[in-house]
Amino acid sequence: MTLAAAAEEPVAFLLRHRRGDWGELDPFDRKQNELALRHGGRLLSAYRTRLGAITEAYRSATTLLLPQEY
């Protein structure tokens, strides 16, 4: 698993997401997150591990994906 290879724990990314640290999102996706917080909807975050993978998180479920899996 990429996170294990990078010596990183998924919880670190989930805590960032919970704090509203969306990671490496472009301005459009950041704005979409602001609207989702006010009106409901999907929240997106993207983080790089030391090996370059990203994670994505949703409000009803949490999914960790590699960029090539998205």
C-alpha positions as CSV (number, residue, x, y, z in Angstrom):
1,M,0.0,0.0,0.0
2,T,1.3,3.5,-0.9
3,L,0.7,5.0,2.5
4,A,2.6,2.2,4.2
5,A,5.4,2.6,1.7
6,A,5.5,6.3,2.5
7,A,5.4,5.6,6.2
8,E,2.3,7.7,6.6
9,E,-1.0,7.0,8.3
10,P,-4.4,7.6,6.7
11,V,-5.6,9.3,9.9
12,A,-3.2,12.2,9.3
13,F,-4.9,13.1,6.0
14,L,-8.4,12.6,7.5
15,L,-7.6,15.0,10.3
16,R,-6.4,17.6,7.9
17,H,-9.7,17.2,5.9
18,R,-11.7,17.5,9.1
19,R,-10.0,20.8,10.0
20,G,-10.9,22.2,6.6
21,D,-7.4,21.9,5.2
22,W,-8.3,20.8,1.7
23,G,-4.7,20.3,0.6
24,E,-3.9,20.7,-3.1
25,L,-7.2,21.9,-4.6
26,D,-7.5,24.5,-7.2
27,P,-9.6,27.7,-6.5
28,F,-12.7,26.2,-8.1
29,D,-12.8,23.1,-5.9
30,R,-12.1,25.2,-2.8
31,K,-15.1,27.4,-3.6
32,Q,-17.2,24.2,-4.2
33,N,-16.2,23.0,-0.7
34,E,-17.2,26.4,0.8
35,L,-20.6,26.1,-0.9
36,A,-21.0,22.4,0.2
37,L,-20.3,23.4,3.8
38,R,-23.1,25.9,3.7
39,H,-25.6,24.0,1.6
40,G,-24.6,20.3,1.9
41,G,-22.9,18.2,-0.7
42,R,-19.5,16.6,-1.4
43,L,-16.3,17.8,0.2
44,L,-13.1,17.1,-1.7
45,S,-9.5,17.2,-0.4
46,A,-6.3,16.1,-2.1
47,Y,-3.0,15.5,-0.4
48,R,0.3,14.3,-1.6
49,T,2.2,11.6,0.4
50,R,5.9,11.5,0.4
51,L,5.6,9.3,-2.6
52,G,3.2,11.6,-4.5
53,A,-0.2,9.9,-4.1
54,I,-3.3,11.9,-3.2
55,T,-6.3,11.2,-1.1
56,E,-9.9,12.1,-1.7
57,A,-12.5,12.4,1.0
58,Y,-16.3,12.7,0.8
59,R,-18.9,13.6,3.4
60,S,-20.9,10.4,3.6
61,A,-18.0,8.1,3.2
62,T,-14.3,8.4,3.0
63,T,-12.3,7.0,0.1
64,L,-8.5,7.0,-0.2
65,L,-7.4,6.8,-3.8
66,L,-4.2,7.0,-5.8
67,P,-4.2,9.6,-8.6
68,Q,-4.4,6.8,-11.2
69,E,-7.4,5.4,-9.5
70,Y,-9.5,8.6,-9.6
